[in-house]
Each structure stands twice: as structure tokens, then as C-alpha cells.
Amino acid sequence: MTLLRLAAAAAALIVSVTAVDQAHAQSRATQFEEHRTPGARQQMDDRAANFDRDRVEEELTPGARRPRDRRGRALAPEEVTERAQAAATAGNLSCQVTESSLLGQTAENDDLFEVACSSGAGYILTSATPPLTFDCLVLAAQADRVRAEGGEIAPNSVCALPGNQNAASAIAGFAREAGVACEVDAGKALGATPEGNLVYEVGCSGADGYHIEKTSQGWNKTDCLQIMGTSLTCEFTTVEEQVAGFQPLLTDTAIDDCQTQQIGLLAQNDTGRFIEVKCASGEGYVAQVKDDAVNQVYPCALAVRIGGGCKLTAVPASE
């Protein structure tokens, strides 16, 4: 899986609104300076004075400053929301905008918005046709990766609205759609498959977590027991959580007295999953599990041909 490098792309879209306005004003002034009549000059001076007065009031009055669009027009909050919703709709996003912010303009002079949605992830997106859209969860994951490597994150390249600060809540909604029944307590975007499908990690409270993948046909889910058996990781799942979810399956089995310390997936086929169980007593077993029930149990000494044998429990060579 390759983590999407979208934070840099989002940052590259942003240019200073002030710089754009100043360049435009200077161009207009140069073009018309020699052709204005005294009356026109007075009108222009009056307009400039009014503009400066309004700008000073915006600068000095708390909460009075309004964002300006690509044409330099000051926008009220409801206008920002209306335009942001239009961009989200044009981008085919399933997003009912609940919060919005005008971040600035792109190099192509398109407005750049951040939106939080009533459900799911928020976005940074443009007013281009069609809009460019950047998933807030993916941007956050990319930012974490860049920081971990000692890099710096450009302004406006991650989502800042309050509604976009709870990744677990957004991913909990995805997890429900994917059929994950646990109580979600953490989550993040991991990246994308070669086909472009986004993948998220789901952390569960007191149980094994999952990786979930959004495909064109729906969601695929893979528990962390299987994920960790393929040398990948689950940041939000602990050994204790995996054991807590597995221990009840041993009730009324041949090893119901085993206090499980750790489990690991050895193999799986049509007959079920073969899960190694390491007990606090030091003994180890392989449990054949299907449909959340243990059908058969093998001591590690007799399971050397199942998935290469036990990995968590030492088996003497003589056995």
C-alpha cells in the first residue's frame, strides 16, 4: 500500500489573496493612470479611501474580517457555505456541509475551501470545473508521515475546522457500513491500493481491530489478526484486546482452562482459521475456528504442519 501524498499537492494550490489583489490593483492603476480626467481621479480617490476605511475596520474590529473570493469580493459566512456546498456537489461528494472556510485561491485563481460534513470525512476542495478534492483523513495521515520523517507541513495543507478534528467519529461511520460491530475508539486513513481504493484502520475498544477498504462494490474488511499475520501493522490494536475478544471462544472446549496470553493466525482454508493460542502456563495449542466456534484443538507438538507450526510457543525438537 502506498500512502497518498496529497498534502503537498493541496499546499501547492494555495497562493496569497493579498498578493493577487495587489498585483491586480497595480496592473489596473498602470493601465488607466494616464487616461483619467480630474473628476475620474477624484472618484477613484474616494473609492480608494472608502476601501481603506473598510479594510481598517475589518482589521481592527474583532470578528469583522470577511474572507474574499478570487474576484476580491468580501463574503459573508453563509455565502462561503453556499459556494463550498456547490463545489462539493459538483465534485460528486456525499457531503452535507456543516462548517466551511474560504482558505484562499489557487494558482489557477480558483477559490479554495475547507468543509466539514454531517457524516464521514471532510475535504479541502477547489471551485474549479471539475473541483479538485482532498480527503481530510488522507491529508492528516500524510501530514503525520511527513512530520515523522522530520518534514514540515505547509499552511492550509491539513484540515483545521473543528468538525474535521475527530477522525474516529468519521471512521466509525465507515466501519458500520463495512459491517464492523465493535465500539470504535480510534482510526485513521492508511493510504490507497494500486486500484486507488482508500484503506482505513479501525481501532476497537477491547477487541481486535480492522483494516477496511472502500471499493466500487462496497466495503471489504480484514481483522487485525489476519493483517498482522501478513507483516503489516495495526497501530490501534493491542495484544490484550485481541486476547479479550478471543478468550470467550475457549469456553467449554478441551482447553477452557487456558489463560490466553497471545494469539496468532497460522493458516486458513475452507474448514476455518487455524489460530495459535499461547497459554499463561507455557503450553501452546492450535485452535480450528469457524463461524466464531472452536471445532478442534491441537497441541503445538502435533501441529507442526499447520502453517509451519507454532510461532509463539517453543516446541522441543524431540517432540
PyMOL commands that set and color helices and strands:
alter all, ss='L'
color gray80, all
select helices_A, chain A and resi 7-12+17-35+38-60+77-90+136-148+162-164+167-178+224-228+239-250+300-302
alter helices_A, ss='H'
color red, helices_A
select strands_A, chain A and resi 97-105+111-117+123-126+133-135+184-192+198-204+210-215+218-223+260-269+272-279+284-290+293-299
alter strands_A, ss='S'
color yellow, strands_A
deselect
rebuild
show_as cartoon
